[in-house]
Amino acid sequence: MLERLIIENIALIERMDVELGSGFTVLTGETGAGKSIIIDAVNLALGSRASRELISYGKQKARVEAFFNIGDTPAVVTLLDELEIPHDDEMLSLVREITVQGRSTCRVNGVVVQLSALKVISSLLVDVHGQHEHQSLLDEKNHIGVIDSHMADEIRPLVEKVGRIYEEHAGVCSELNSGHMSEAERERRIDILNYQIKEISKAELSPDEEDEILDELKVLANSERISDALNGSMELFNGDHGAVGIVRDAADALNDISKFSTRYSEVAERLDNLYYELEDISYAVRDLSLSAEYDPHRLNLLESRLDVINTLKHKYGRTVAEVLTFKAEAEAELARLTGSAEIRAELIKRRDAIASAYFDAASRLTSARKRSAQMLCELAEAQLKMLGMKNARLEAEFSVPDGDLHPNGVDDAAFMLSANAGEPPKPLSKVASGGELSRIMLALKTVISDADGIPTLIFDEVDTGISGSTANTVGQRMALIAKRHQVLCVTHLPQIAAFADRHFLVNKREADGRTVTTLKLLDDGERAAELARIIGSDASSGAAIAHAQELINRAKSDRC
């Protein structure tokens, strides 16, 4: 929901800071007061084309900031997460700045974004109907979604089933490599895989080999130091005064007196054990010393082997383990590409069976969509008749663009309208009259007000070409939609304005030698006076005020 709007230096608006609420809000004012400027400013914040002509005379830049409560719009939250835009609470800020040099800056929660991202986000927040571009129902790619939403409980499970079968079919096609691979491409792929597998296999890699080579290279690179240490250790163990001989002599001395006391025998036994341990260690040091000789041939072999491993890592993975994994995956892919005729035949049979199941499910989905579309169009036609379009006929035209499988079914759909008797139905985008188009949108919104999930609807000049009882019906419909959506409406008709929950007056006045546009929230008395003015009566006349108040009271009664 749009909670707050700040406008700076847009046309005659120096600065406007207005807080909006839920329900039905109207904007009225004299012709030329600036009502359309406010809608232009909203559209600018939503991502419409930026024109330097919007910037106030003498100013260098203009700025619009719109604050939305997104607590009830999870689709927006999901989109913000995908775009990596922070959102710590339920508030979302959209900012658009334009300069006289023609530069345009877009920010979402303070993060600079591309205009395309701003448009995608705003499309989930606001729908503007009237003389402006921001009209989602005029985009035919959205029509199938509207139809699906109208009978969501029946259609959603069918869409999900079609999607699951589509994914299964895509998986089998991937196994067959027939989705996007010609026979020539298949042969080239087989050649590449054979070369890669042969190159890796020839190396006869083992998972721990690289670490073992690096350890051995470290030893060879320090062979002189290692040899000196081992030889020195041998001398300390076995020299004329080596540790082994000293311990042996000490053990023998104590063994000679061990018969005199267990204390001597216990120590003698410990020295015996120590002697044998030292002797064993000396043998181990001797063996290490014999194997620690510098071997330049071995060094060259290890370095060559390491070059082979590094070359394969550069091509196929960061580690030997990744290279071996690459080889296993390549072998599996090669097996699929060169599999036996029986295996391929089985996969083809499975693919065709899944495709058959897909088209069966898609057919049921199409039938449900057509029922939903027929019901939706009939209900919308009834609304159009009440809105003064007594000969209006609405239908949905279905088509199958190709024979391929798609995750959302095989259907395309477009709403078609015949506004007058004897006229053939035409796409909604071809309907030229602004007031007529707005009433069509209003009729559809009345029927599908819970379908698209867009929280804020703005109707600009929706009263063009209507009057009397039709205007009263339009007001009723807007009030009905406003029970589930935030509705803002620019209107010239008192019958519509009478249904509003809040009424803003757009006024133009002179300040410091300049003409400026202001916005004022009217209280009950001021509201009745404004309705009297719209009716064309003297706003100070008691009879005119009474008549305006009667409109307001009757609107309250009609809403109940």
C-alpha positions in Angstrom: 0.0 0.0 0.0 1.2 3.5 -0.8 1.5 5.2 2.5 3.4 8.4 1.8 4.3 10.5 -1.3 6.9 13.2 -1.4 7.1 15.4 -4.5 9.7 18.1 -5.1 10.0 20.5 -8.0 7.5 18.8 -10.3 5.8 21.4 -12.5 3.9 23.7 -10.1 4.6 21.6 -7.1 7.5 23.0 -5.0 7.2 20.4 -2.3 4.3 18.2 -1.4 4.4 15.6 1.4 1.1 13.7 1.7 0.2 10.7 3.8 -2.3 8.3 2.3 -4.4 5.6 3.9 -6.2 2.4 3.0 -9.6 2.4 1.4 -10.9 4.8 -1.2 -9.3 8.2 -1.7 -10.3 10.9 -4.3 -8.6 13.9 -5.6 -10.7 16.8 -7.0 -10.0 20.3 -8.0 -10.4 22.9 -10.7 -9.3 22.1 -14.2 -5.6 23.0 -14.5 -5.1 22.9 -10.7 -2.5 20.1 -11.1 -4.4 16.8 -10.5 -2.7 15.2 -13.5 0.7 16.5 -12.3 0.3 14.4 -9.1 -0.5 11.3 -11.2 2.5 12.1 -13.4 4.7 12.3 -10.3 3.5 8.9 -9.1 4.2 7.4 -12.6 7.6 8.9 -12.5 8.3 7.1 -9.2 7.0 3.9 -10.7 9.4 4.0 -13.6 7.6 5.9 -16.4 9.6 7.9 -19.0 11.3 10.9 -17.5 10.8 14.2 -19.2 12.8 17.3 -18.3 9.6 19.3 -18.9 8.3 18.0 -15.6 11.0 19.9 -13.7 9.8 23.2 -12.1 11.0 26.3 -13.9 14.3 27.5 -12.6 15.1 24.3 -10.7 18.0 21.9 -11.5 16.3 18.7 -10.6 13.1 17.1 -9.5 12.5 14.3 -7.0 9.7 11.9 -6.2 9.7 9.4 -3.3 7.0 6.9 -2.7 6.8 4.9 0.6 5.0 1.5 0.5 4.0 -0.9 3.2 4.9 -4.3 1.8 3.9 -6.5 4.7 1.0 -8.0 2.7 2.9 -8.4 -0.6 5.2 -11.4 -0.3 5.9 -11.4 -4.0 7.6 -8.0 -3.6 9.7 -9.3 -0.7 10.8 -12.3 -2.8 11.7 -10.1 -5.7 13.8 -7.8 -3.4 15.7 -10.9 -2.1 16.4 -12.0 -5.7 17.7 -8.5 -6.5 19.7 -8.4 -3.2 18.0 -5.2 -2.1 17.8 -4.9 1.7 14.5 -4.6 3.4 14.7 -4.6 7.2 11.1 -3.9 7.9 7.8 -3.7 6.1 8.5 -0.3 4.5 9.8 0.1 0.9 11.0 3.3 -0.6 11.1 4.1 -4.3 13.0 7.2 -5.3 13.3 8.8 -8.8 15.4 11.9 -9.5 15.7 13.7 -12.8 17.9 16.6 -13.8 17.7 19.3 -16.4 20.7 17.7 -18.0 18.5 14.6 -18.7 20.0 12.3 -16.1 17.7 9.9 -14.2 18.5 8.1 -11.0 16.4 5.3 -9.5 16.8 4.0 -5.9 15.0 1.3 -4.0 15.5 1.4 -0.3 18.5 3.6 -0.9 20.1 1.2 -3.4 20.7 2.6 -6.9 19.0 0.3 -9.4 18.4 0.1 -13.1 15.2 1.6 -14.4 14.1 -1.9 -15.6 14.4 -3.2 -12.0 12.4 -0.3 -10.7 9.6 -1.1 -13.2 9.5 -4.7 -12.3 9.2 -3.9 -8.6 6.6 -1.2 -9.1 4.5 -3.4 -11.3 3.8 -5.6 -8.2 2.8 -2.5 -6.2 0.7 -0.1 -8.2 -1.6 -0.3 -11.2 -2.5 3.0 -12.8 -5.6 3.2 -15.0 -6.6 5.9 -17.4 -4.5 8.0 -19.7 -1.2 6.5 -18.6 1.0 3.6 -19.6 1.1 1.7 -16.3 -1.8 -0.7 -17.1 -1.0 -4.3 -16.5 -4.2 -5.7 -18.0 -3.3 -4.1 -21.4 -0.2 -6.4 -21.6 -1.5 -9.6 -23.1 1.2 -11.8 -21.5 -0.6 -11.1 -18.2 -4.0 -12.3 -19.3 -3.4 -16.0 -18.8 -2.3 -15.3 -15.2 -5.6 -13.3 -14.6 -7.6 -16.3 -16.0 -5.6 -18.7 -13.8 -6.2 -16.6 -10.7 -9.9 -16.4 -11.2 -10.4 -20.1 -10.6 -7.1 -20.6 -8.7 -8.3 -23.5 -6.5 -9.0 -25.6 -9.6 -6.3 -24.3 -11.9 -3.3 -24.0 -9.7 -3.0 -27.8 -9.1 -3.3 -28.4 -12.8 -0.5 -25.9 -13.5 1.7 -27.5 -10.9 1.1 -30.9 -12.5 1.9 -29.7 -15.9 5.1 -28.1 -14.6 6.2 -31.4 -12.9 5.6 -33.4 -16.1 7.5 -30.8 -18.1 10.5 -31.1 -15.8 10.5 -34.9 -16.1 10.3 -34.6 -19.9 13.2 -32.2 -20.0 15.3 -34.5 -17.9 14.8 -37.4 -20.3 15.5 -35.2 -23.3 18.7 -34.1 -21.6 19.7 -37.8 -21.2 19.1 -38.3 -24.9 20.9 -35.1 -25.7 18.3 -34.5 -28.3 17.0 -31.2 -27.0 19.5 -28.9 -28.7 22.1 -31.2 -30.2 22.3 -32.2 -33.9 23.9 -35.5 -35.0 27.0 -33.5 -36.1 27.2 -31.8 -32.7 26.8 -35.2 -31.0 29.7 -36.6 -33.0 31.9 -33.6 -32.1 30.9 -34.0 -28.4 31.9 -37.7 -28.5 35.3 -36.8 -30.0 35.9 -34.2 -27.3 34.9 -36.6 -24.5 37.0 -39.4 -25.9 40.1 -37.1 -26.0 39.5 -35.8 -22.5 38.9 -39.3 -21.0 42.0 -40.7 -22.8 44.2 -37.8 -21.6 43.2 -38.2 -18.0 43.3 -42.0 -18.1 46.8 -42.0 -19.5 48.1 -40.1 -16.5 46.8 -42.9 -14.1 46.2 -40.5 -11.3 45.5 -41.5 -7.7 43.7 -39.2 -5.3 46.7 -38.8 -2.8 49.5 -38.8 -5.4 50.0 -35.0 -5.5 50.4 -34.7 -1.8 52.9 -37.6 -1.8 55.0 -36.1 -4.5 55.1 -32.7 -2.8 56.2 -34.4 0.4 59.0 -36.4 -1.4 60.1 -33.3 -3.3 60.4 -31.5 0.0 62.7 -34.3 1.3 64.9 -34.3 -1.8 65.2 -30.5 -1.8 66.6 -30.7 1.7 68.6 -33.9 1.3 72.0 -32.5 2.4 70.6 -31.1 5.6 68.7 -34.3 6.3 71.8 -36.4 5.7 73.9 -34.3 8.1 71.2 -34.6 10.8 70.9 -38.4 10.4 74.6 -39.0 10.4 75.0 -36.8 13.5 72.3 -38.7 15.2 74.0 -42.0 14.3 77.2 -40.8 15.9 75.4 -39.8 19.1 73.8 -43.2 19.3 76.7 -45.5 18.3 80.0 -43.6 18.7 82.7 -44.4 21.2 80.7 -42.6 23.9 77.3 -43.1 22.2 74.0 -43.3 24.0 73.4 -46.9 23.3 76.8 -48.1 24.8 76.4 -45.8 27.9 72.9 -47.1 28.6 74.2 -50.7 28.1 77.0 -50.2 30.6 74.7 -48.6 33.1 72.2 -51.5 32.8 75.0 -54.1 33.2 76.3 -52.4 36.4 72.9 -52.4 38.0 72.2 -56.0 37.0 75.3 -57.0 39.0 73.8 -55.7 42.2 70.1 -56.4 41.4 70.3 -59.5 43.6 70.8 -57.4 46.7 67.5 -55.4 46.4 64.4 -55.2 44.3 65.0 -51.5 44.1 68.2 -52.2 42.1 66.6 -54.8 39.9 63.6 -52.6 39.0 65.9 -49.8 37.8 68.1 -52.3 36.0 65.0 -53.6 34.2 64.1 -50.1 33.1 67.6 -49.5 31.8 67.4 -52.8 29.9 64.1 -51.7 28.2 65.6 -48.3 27.5 68.7 -49.9 25.9 66.6 -52.1 23.6 64.4 -49.0 22.6 67.5 -46.9 21.9 69.1 -49.8 19.9 65.9 -50.1 17.8 65.8 -46.3 17.2 69.5 -46.4 16.1 68.7 -49.0 13.5 65.8 -46.9 12.3 68.1 -43.8 12.0 70.6 -46.0 10.2 68.0 -47.1 7.6 66.8 -43.5 7.1 70.4 -42.4 6.6 71.0 -45.1 3.9 67.8 -43.9 2.0 68.5 -40.2 2.3 71.0 -40.0 -0.5 70.4 -37.2 -3.1 69.0 -38.7 -6.3 68.8 -36.1 -9.1 67.1 -38.7 -11.4 64.3 -39.2 -8.9 64.0 -35.4 -8.5 63.5 -35.0 -12.3 60.9 -37.8 -12.4 58.9 -36.2 -9.6 59.0 -32.8 -11.1 57.9 -34.1 -14.5 55.0 -36.0 -12.9 53.9 -32.9 -11.1 53.9 -31.0 -14.4 51.5 -33.6 -15.8 49.2 -33.3 -12.8 49.2 -29.4 -12.9 48.4 -29.5 -16.7 45.4 -31.7 -16.0 44.3 -29.6 -13.1 44.5 -26.5 -15.3 42.2 -28.1 -17.8 39.8 -30.2 -15.7 39.7 -29.1 -12.0 41.4 -27.3 -9.2 42.5 -30.6 -7.5 43.3 -34.2 -8.5 40.0 -35.2 -7.0 38.1 -32.8 -9.2 40.0 -34.0 -12.3 38.9 -37.6 -11.5 35.4 -36.4 -10.9 35.5 -34.7 -14.3 36.6 -37.9 -15.9 33.8 -39.9 -14.2 31.2 -37.4 -15.5 32.7 -37.4 -19.0 32.5 -41.2 -19.0 28.9 -41.1 -18.0 28.0 -38.5 -20.6 29.9 -40.6 -23.3 28.0 -43.6 -22.2 24.7 -41.8 -22.8 25.9 -40.5 -26.1 27.2 -43.8 -27.4 24.8 -46.0 -25.5 23.3 -49.1 -27.2 20.4 -48.8 -29.5 18.3 -50.6 -26.9 19.0 -48.0 -24.2 18.3 -45.1 -26.5 15.1 -46.7 -27.7 14.0 -47.1 -24.1 14.7 -43.5 -23.4 12.8 -42.4 -26.5 9.9 -44.6 -25.5 9.9 -43.0 -22.1 10.2 -39.5 -23.5 7.2 -40.1 -25.8 5.1 -41.5 -22.9 5.9 -38.5 -20.7 5.0 -36.1 -23.6 1.7 -37.9 -24.0 1.0 -37.5 -20.3 2.0 -33.8 -20.6 -0.4 -33.0 -23.4 -3.2 -34.9 -21.5 -2.6 -32.7 -18.4 -2.2 -29.6 -20.6 -5.5 -30.4 -22.3 -7.3 -30.5 -18.9 -5.6 -27.3 -17.9 -6.8 -25.6 -21.1 -10.4 -26.8 -20.5 -10.3 -25.3 -16.9 -8.8 -22.1 -18.2 -11.6 -21.7 -20.8 -14.2 -22.3 -18.2 -12.5 -19.7 -16.0 -12.3 -17.2 -18.9 -15.9 -17.7 -19.8 -17.1 -17.1 -16.2 -14.8 -14.1 -15.8 -16.0 -12.5 -19.1 -19.6 -13.0 -18.2 -19.2 -11.4 -14.8 -17.2 -8.5 -16.3 -19.9 -7.9 -19.0 -22.5 -7.6 -16.2 -20.3 -5.0 -14.6 -19.8 -3.1 -17.9 -23.6 -2.9 -18.4 -24.0 -1.3 -15.0 -21.2 1.1 -15.9 -23.1 2.3 -18.9 -21.6 0.0 -21.6 -24.9 -1.9 -22.3 -23.8 -3.5 -25.5 -20.3 -4.5 -24.4 -19.2 -8.0 -25.1 -16.0 -9.5 -23.6 -14.3 -12.7 -24.5 -11.0 -14.5 -24.2 -9.3 -15.7 -27.3 -7.1 -18.8 -26.8 -4.3 -19.9 -29.1 -1.6 -22.5 -29.2 1.6 -20.7 -30.5 3.5 -23.9 -31.2 3.4 -27.6 -30.6 6.2 -27.5 -28.0 6.0 -28.3 -24.3 6.1 -25.3 -21.9 6.2 -25.3 -18.1 3.0 -23.3 -17.8 1.0 -25.2 -20.4 0.4 -24.7 -24.1 -2.0 -21.8 -24.0 -1.8 -18.2 -24.9 -4.8 -16.0 -24.1 -5.9 -12.5 -24.8 -9.0 -10.6 -23.7 -11.1 -9.2 -26.6 -13.8 -6.5 -26.4 -16.7 -5.4 -28.5 -17.7 -2.1 -27.0 -20.7 -1.4 -29.3 -23.3 -3.5 -31.0 -22.3 -4.8 -34.4 -18.6 -4.4 -33.8 -16.2 -7.4 -33.8 -14.2 -8.0 -30.7 -10.8 -6.4 -30.6 -7.8 -6.6 -28.3 -8.0 -4.4 -25.2 -4.9 -2.6 -26.3 -6.8 -1.3 -29.3 -9.6 0.3 -27.3 -9.0 4.0 -27.8 -11.4 5.9 -25.5 -9.8 6.8 -22.2 -13.1 6.7 -20.3 -14.2 3.6 -22.0 -10.9 1.9 -21.3 -11.0 2.9 -17.6 -14.5 1.4 -17.2 -13.3 -1.8 -18.8 -10.5 -1.9 -16.3 -12.8 -1.1 -13.5 -15.2 -3.9 -14.5 -12.4 -6.4 -14.6 -10.9 -5.2 -11.3 -14.3 -5.5 -9.7 -14.4 -9.2 -10.7 -10.7 -10.1 -10.2 -9.9 -7.7 -7.4 -8.3 -10.5 -5.4 -6.7 -12.2 -8.4 -3.6 -10.2 -9.3 -2.4 -9.2 -5.8 -1.5 -5.6 -6.7 -2.3 -3.6 -3.6 -2.8 -0.1 -5.0 -5.0 0.9 -7.9 -5.1 4.5 -9.3 -7.8 5.6 -11.6 -7.1 8.8 -13.5 -10.1 10.5 -15.2 -12.2 7.4 -14.9 -15.3 9.5 -15.3 -14.7 10.6 -18.9 -17.9 10.3 -20.9 -20.2 9.1 -18.0 -22.7 10.8 -15.8 -25.8 10.3 -13.7 -26.6 6.8 -12.5 -23.6 5.4 -14.3 -21.3 7.7 -12.3 -23.0 6.5 -9.1 -22.4 2.9 -10.1 -18.7 3.7 -10.8 -18.4 5.1 -7.3 -20.0 2.0 -5.9 -17.6 -0.3 -7.8 -14.6 1.7 -6.6 -15.8 1.5 -3.0 -16.2 -2.2 -3.4 -12.7 -2.7 -4.8 -11.4 -0.5 -2.0 -12.4 -3.1 0.6 -9.5 -5.2 -0.6 -7.2 -2.7 -2.3 -6.0 0.9 -1.8 -7.8 2.9 -4.4 -6.9 6.5 -5.5 -9.1 8.3 -8.0 -8.9 11.6 -9.8 -12.5 12.6 -10.6 -14.7 15.4 -11.8 -17.9 13.8 -10.7 -19.6 14.4 -7.3 -21.3 11.0 -7.5 -17.9 9.3 -7.4 -16.3 11.6 -4.9 -19.2 11.1 -2.5 -18.1 7.4 -2.0 -14.6 8.3 -0.8 -13.1 7.5 2.6 -10.7 10.5 2.2 -11.1 13.5 0.0 -8.1 15.7 -1.1 -8.5 19.0 -2.8 -5.9 20.0 -5.4 -5.6 23.7 -5.5 -3.5 26.3 -7.4 -2.5 29.5 -5.7 0.1 32.3 -5.9 2.9 32.4 -3.4 5.9 34.8 -3.5 5.1 35.8 -7.1 4.9 32.2 -8.3 2.0 29.9 -8.9 2.1 26.7 -6.9 0.0 23.5 -6.6 -1.1 22.4 -3.1 -3.0 19.4 -1.7 -5.3 19.6 1.3 -7.2 16.9 3.1 -10.8 18.0 3.5 -12.9 17.7 6.6 -16.6 16.9 6.5 -17.7 20.5 6.0 -15.1 21.3 3.4 -15.9 18.1 1.6 -19.6 19.0 1.2 -18.6 22.4 0.0 -16.2 20.9 -2.6 -18.9 18.6 -3.9 -21.3 21.5 -4.2 -18.6 23.3 -6.3 -18.2 20.2 -8.5 -22.0 20.1 -9.0 -21.8 23.6 -10.3 -23.7 25.4 -7.5 -22.6 28.2 -5.2 -20.5 26.5 -2.6 -21.8 29.0 0.0 -25.4 28.2 -0.7 -27.1 26.2 2.0 -29.2 24.3 -0.6 -26.1 23.4 -2.5 -24.4 22.2 0.7 -27.5 20.2 1.7 -27.6 18.6 -1.8 -23.9 17.7 -1.6 -24.4 16.2 1.9 -27.3 14.2 0.6 -24.9 12.7 -2.0 -22.4 11.8 0.7 -25.1 10.2 3.0 -26.6 8.2 0.1 -23.1 7.0 -0.8 -22.6 5.8 2.7 -26.0 4.0 2.6 -25.1 2.4 -0.8 -21.8 1.1 0.6 -23.4 -0.7 3.5 
